[in-house]
Each structure stands twice: as structure tokens, then as C-alpha cells.
Amino acid sequence: MKVFGHRMSTCTRKVLTTLAEKGHEAELVTVDLMKGEHKHPEHVTRQPFGKIPALEDHNFWLYEARAIISYLDEKLPGARLTPEDIHDRAHMNQWLSVEYSYFSPAAMKIVQELLFSKFAGRTADMEVVKVARESVGNTLDIANKHLEKHHYFGNRHFSLADISWMPYVGYLVAAEQGDLITSRPGVNAWWERVSSRPSWKKVTG
């Protein structure tokens, strides 16, 4: 099994965290984003949109991180990351959708301005950061209500939804925007729980 991606990529981290939770090792084939390797014809045959990651599993190919982590959870032995209870599973899927639709797009605008702009040699646009912080804050307010009542986005179960949120929260903290997390008790307690997991420590080094 091979994962074509980059260790610093949020979506690659979702896949690597899932693998670690399942106790499975896969070969990480680094796709150098700074060199534009994700746009090279060889990689586009794996991922036609020129993104990362892509998965190869014995001549079976799959792209899109959320599809990959669902596949890995079903295929590999180990603790299930998809709740069996229909209500817990429904909440997991709900929060996967919230992450995709509302949280990660705004969170990545902050990360791109405050972290990635340094690599590009440009000054951060703080107006973009301000607007994105408001959007992220609104989403986290809603998440906080859930996490004040439940340990995880899958209610009682650490799940694929938690894994999908973790890379973006981690980068917000790295971008010195941790107050977005610590100012919300439910979200902060959740982050302390999930970021202390051995899988996350393995993936983030």
C-alpha cells in the first residue's frame, strides 16, 4: 500500500492518522508541492485534479482524502473509526460535512496568510485573516455546543470526523491562532483529548 502525498499536507495527515489508528504501515511517496510535482503528468494519472493524496492498494487506486480514510477504515483491521450506532454515525457524517463546507475553507485562508505566505515571500493580508477568523469562530461556536456534551464528533466515539478536523485545528494553533480553540471550553477539551493520541503524535512528529 502506498500513499502519494506530503507529510505537511492536511489531507495527507488525515490518511496517515487513519493508518496509525488502524495500526497499519503504508509507504509514503512524497509529492513535492513546492516543485509542483502534484501537477506533473505522472501524478495527474493518479489524481486527475492535481491534488494530494492518492492511494495505491494492490492496483486499486483512490483519491480524495475523505474517500480514502473511509476505505481504510472498512478494509483494515483494528478499532473501527465509524460508529456502529446509527445516531452516532449520523453525527459523524454531519460533522464531516461541517468540516468540509464551513470549517476547513476558512481555516485554510488563515493558515495560508499567516504561515504559507512566509514561504512565498509575501506579506499576510490581515483583512483576509480577520474575515476568515470570524467565519471560523462562528463554526467553532456551533461545534463547541456539541463538544460540551460529547467527547467527540461521533458522540461517544473517536471517528473519521475527528480525524478530518484535526489537521486544520493543528495548523491554526501553529499559526498562533490558538485562542480560537482555547476560548471555547468544549472545543479545547476535545483538542486536548485528540492531540494527545499516539496516532497524532506519530503523524506530526
Buried (B, 14 or more C-beta within 10 A) or exposed (E): BBBBBBEEBBBBBBBBBBBBBBEBEBEBBBBEBEEEBBEEEEBBEBBEEBBBBBBBBEEEEBBBBBEBBBBBBEEBEBEBBBBEEEEBBEBBBBBBEBBEEBBBBBBBBBBBBBBBBEEEEEEBBEEBBEBBBEBBBEBBEEBBEBBEEBBBBBBEBBBBBBBBBBBBBBBBBEBEBBEBBEEBEBBBBBBEBBBEBEBBEEBBE
